[in-house]
Amino acid sequence: MMKHFLFAFFGVAILVQLGVFVYRQAAPEWKEYRKVYYEKLADKVGDPAVAHSSLSVQQIWNNKLNRADRCTTCHGGIDNPKFADEPQPYTTHPRFAGQDYISKHSFEKFGCTICHEGDGQAVTYEKTHGIVHHLDRQMISSPYVQASCTKCHYELYSDQVDWPEAPVLMHGKRLANELGCVACHAIRQLGSMAVLAPELSSMGSKTELAFYLVHDYSKIQTPEHTTSAWEFEHFLDPQKIVPGNPDAVNPKDRTSPTIMPNWGLTEDEATALTVFVLSLRDPKVENIPRAYLPALSSHEGFLQYR
């Protein structure tokens, strides 16, 4: 009797799972976003036929950057000024500090994840927004997306450069210089090879897992255990996040508290420094083709680092 019951139970469970799979394949969430986009587009261009356009996944395949981005499947109006007043995910790419990034960074050439990280091949909200635990790099948005500028624009670390397009990154660079971070940390981008504290020169190129494995997250309050969350809280209160464990019974477990001073930073300043630290990248890891690098990026210091 029990065998018959289990057979029936698992048979129904399999049928339910199969039904869910078929439903998801027949009515994926991206189709509804795409349908609404065409309806809005039809209204804006005055052509009702556009509303009945064929629904398909949109993909930007960039062979030079070796990446595929399907973000525009849902973000249909991202490069259309007519969608500036529409809600997400249909709205035009937003400006930050009044700057129009897209006029200088076309989607056909750069795609989306070159700046925003994340999984460009996914087409569900769950796998593209918020914390997606299997990703090497979580999706980032303003102001943290400014940490991606230095993948190509190495010149941003120069004292002579102050970009209005990346005000938070520039603020972080100024703070790093004013607070004397290079006195302890090796930051090759700023010409420092100090050895008193961990090197930061390639911090932004580390995967989430690589960072997680060597950092203690037990003291941070942010539920999301990400590199940016740890760095942000660390800048606000270094002694709280890295108190050390000098009194551990086992000598192997004993660690010293951080020597980093508590600068009494505001949240805006901690954000700026976090963006700056995440902008410190290893060109060999990022592997951006030289054709994408602007002429100003070829100054001597970064050619040596590359």
C-alpha positions in Angstrom: 0.0 0.0 0.0 2.8 2.4 1.0 4.6 1.8 -2.3 1.5 2.7 -4.3 1.1 5.8 -2.3 4.7 6.9 -2.8 4.5 6.1 -6.5 1.3 8.2 -6.9 2.8 11.1 -4.8 6.0 11.3 -6.8 4.2 10.9 -10.1 2.0 13.9 -9.3 5.1 15.9 -8.1 6.8 15.2 -11.4 3.7 16.2 -13.4 3.5 19.5 -11.4 7.1 20.3 -12.0 6.7 19.5 -15.7 3.6 21.7 -15.8 5.6 24.6 -14.2 8.4 24.1 -16.7 6.1 24.2 -19.7 4.3 27.3 -18.4 7.5 29.1 -17.8 8.7 28.3 -21.3 5.4 29.2 -22.9 4.9 32.5 -20.9 8.3 33.8 -19.8 8.3 37.1 -18.0 10.3 38.8 -20.7 7.5 38.4 -23.2 5.2 40.6 -21.2 7.9 43.3 -20.9 8.5 43.1 -24.6 4.8 43.2 -25.4 4.3 46.3 -23.3 7.3 48.0 -24.9 5.9 47.5 -28.4 2.5 48.9 -27.3 4.3 52.0 -25.9 6.4 52.3 -29.0 3.4 52.1 -31.2 1.7 54.9 -29.4 4.9 57.1 -29.6 5.4 56.6 -33.3 1.7 56.6 -34.2 1.7 53.2 -35.9 -0.7 50.7 -34.3 0.9 47.8 -36.3 4.1 48.1 -34.1 2.1 46.9 -31.1 1.8 43.5 -32.8 5.5 43.1 -33.5 7.0 39.6 -33.1 8.2 38.9 -29.5 11.8 37.7 -29.3 14.8 37.9 -27.0 17.1 40.8 -28.0 20.8 40.2 -27.8 23.9 42.3 -28.3 26.8 40.0 -29.2 30.2 41.7 -28.9 32.9 39.5 -30.3 35.7 41.9 -29.4 34.6 42.0 -25.7 33.5 38.3 -25.8 30.2 38.9 -24.1 26.5 38.6 -24.9 24.0 41.0 -23.4 20.3 40.4 -23.5 19.4 43.3 -21.1 17.6 45.3 -23.9 15.0 42.5 -24.1 13.3 44.1 -21.2 14.9 47.5 -21.2 13.5 48.2 -24.7 13.6 52.0 -24.6 17.0 52.3 -23.1 18.5 54.3 -26.1 15.3 56.0 -27.2 14.8 59.6 -26.0 11.0 59.2 -26.5 11.0 56.8 -23.5 12.6 59.3 -21.1 9.5 59.7 -19.0 8.6 56.0 -18.9 9.0 53.8 -15.8 11.5 51.0 -15.5 12.3 48.8 -17.4 11.2 50.8 -20.4 12.8 54.2 -19.6 15.8 55.7 -21.4 19.2 55.2 -19.9 19.3 57.7 -17.0 21.7 60.6 -16.7 24.0 60.9 -13.7 25.2 64.4 -12.7 23.7 65.6 -15.9 25.9 63.5 -18.1 24.8 61.5 -21.2 26.8 58.3 -21.2 25.1 56.6 -24.1 26.0 59.2 -26.7 29.7 58.2 -26.0 29.1 54.5 -25.3 26.8 53.0 -27.8 25.2 49.7 -26.9 26.3 48.1 -30.2 30.0 48.7 -29.2 29.9 48.3 -25.4 26.8 46.4 -24.5 25.5 46.7 -20.9 27.5 44.4 -18.6 30.9 46.0 -19.5 29.8 48.7 -17.1 27.0 47.2 -15.0 28.6 43.7 -14.5 26.0 41.0 -13.7 24.8 38.2 -16.0 24.0 39.6 -19.4 22.6 36.4 -20.7 19.8 36.0 -18.2 16.4 37.3 -19.0 14.5 37.0 -15.7 14.4 39.6 -13.0 15.5 37.1 -10.3 18.7 36.3 -12.2 19.6 39.8 -13.2 18.7 42.2 -10.3 19.5 42.1 -6.6 22.0 39.6 -5.3 22.5 36.6 -7.5 24.8 34.3 -5.6 26.4 32.3 -8.4 27.8 35.4 -10.2 31.5 36.3 -10.1 30.5 40.0 -10.1 27.2 41.3 -8.9 25.3 43.8 -11.0 26.1 47.4 -10.0 24.2 50.6 -10.6 24.7 54.3 -9.9 26.9 55.4 -8.2 28.9 52.2 -8.1 28.8 51.8 -11.8 31.4 54.6 -11.9 34.0 52.0 -10.7 33.8 50.5 -14.2 35.0 53.6 -16.0 38.6 52.7 -15.2 38.4 49.5 -17.2 39.2 51.7 -20.2 39.9 55.2 -18.8 43.2 54.7 -17.0 43.8 58.4 -17.1 41.2 59.0 -14.4 43.9 58.3 -11.7 46.0 61.3 -12.9 46.1 64.3 -10.6 45.4 66.5 -13.7 42.1 64.7 -14.5 38.8 65.5 -12.9 35.9 64.0 -14.7 32.4 65.5 -14.3 31.0 62.2 -15.7 32.2 60.3 -12.6 31.9 62.7 -9.7 31.7 60.0 -7.0 34.8 58.2 -8.3 36.6 61.6 -8.5 35.6 62.3 -4.9 36.9 58.9 -3.8 40.2 59.6 -5.6 40.6 62.9 -3.8 39.8 61.3 -0.4 42.3 58.5 -1.0 45.0 61.1 -1.6 44.0 63.4 1.3 43.8 60.6 3.8 47.1 59.2 2.7 45.9 55.7 1.9 49.1 55.2 -0.2 51.2 55.4 3.0 50.1 51.9 3.9 48.5 50.3 0.9 50.2 49.6 -2.4 48.1 51.3 -5.1 50.0 51.2 -8.3 47.6 53.5 -10.0 48.6 56.2 -7.6 52.3 55.3 -7.7 52.4 53.6 -4.3 54.2 50.3 -3.5 53.7 50.4 0.3 53.7 47.1 2.2 52.1 47.9 5.6 48.6 46.9 4.5 47.1 44.7 1.8 47.7 45.8 -1.8 44.6 47.4 -3.4 45.8 47.7 -7.0 43.5 45.0 -8.4 40.7 45.0 -5.8 38.0 45.7 -8.4 39.0 42.7 -10.5 38.5 40.2 -7.7 35.5 37.9 -7.9 32.9 38.0 -5.1 34.0 34.6 -4.0 37.7 35.5 -3.9 37.0 38.4 -1.7 34.6 36.5 0.5 37.0 33.7 1.2 39.6 36.1 2.9 37.2 38.5 4.6 35.1 38.2 7.8 31.5 39.2 7.1 30.3 38.4 10.7 30.5 42.1 11.8 28.7 43.8 8.9 25.0 44.8 9.3 24.1 44.8 5.6 22.3 41.5 4.8 23.9 41.2 1.4 27.4 39.8 1.8 29.0 41.6 -1.2 32.4 43.2 -1.7 30.9 46.6 -1.9 28.9 46.2 1.3 32.0 45.0 3.2 34.1 47.9 2.0 31.5 50.5 2.7 31.0 49.4 6.3 34.8 49.0 6.7 35.3 52.6 5.7 32.7 53.8 8.2 34.2 51.9 11.2 37.4 49.8 10.5 37.8 48.7 14.1 34.3 47.3 14.2 34.6 45.3 11.0 38.2 44.1 11.6 38.6 43.9 15.4 41.1 41.1 15.2 41.2 38.2 17.6 44.4 38.7 19.6 43.2 36.7 22.6 42.3 33.5 20.9 43.2 30.3 22.8 44.7 28.7 19.7 47.7 30.7 18.5 46.9 29.9 14.9 43.6 31.8 15.3 45.1 35.0 16.7 44.9 38.0 14.5 45.7 41.6 15.1 43.1 44.4 14.9 43.3 46.6 11.9 45.8 49.5 11.9 43.5 51.6 9.7 42.4 54.8 11.4 38.8 55.6 11.9 38.5 58.8 9.9 34.9 59.5 11.0 33.7 59.4 7.4 30.2 60.3 6.3 28.2 57.7 4.3 28.8 59.7 1.2 32.5 59.7 1.8 32.5 56.0 2.5 30.6 55.4 -0.7 33.1 57.4 -2.7 36.0 55.5 -1.2 34.3 52.2 -1.9 33.7 53.2 -5.6 37.4 54.3 -5.8 38.7 51.0 -4.3 36.4 48.9 -6.6 37.8 51.0 -9.6 41.3 49.7 -9.0 41.6 47.0 -11.6 44.1 44.7 -13.1 44.2 45.3 -16.9 45.3 41.7 -17.5 42.2 40.4 -15.8 39.8 42.9 -17.4 41.4 42.2 -20.8 39.9 45.2 -22.6 41.1 45.4 -26.2 43.4 48.3 -26.9 41.0 49.6 -29.6 38.6 50.4 -26.8 41.1 52.5 -24.8 41.0 56.2 -25.4 44.2 58.0 -26.4 44.6 59.6 -22.9 44.7 56.2 -21.3 48.1 55.4 -22.7 50.1 57.5 -20.3 53.3 56.0 -19.0 52.3 54.7 -15.6 49.5 52.5 -16.8 51.4 51.1 -19.7 53.9 49.8 -17.1 51.1 48.4 -15.0 49.4 46.7 -18.0 
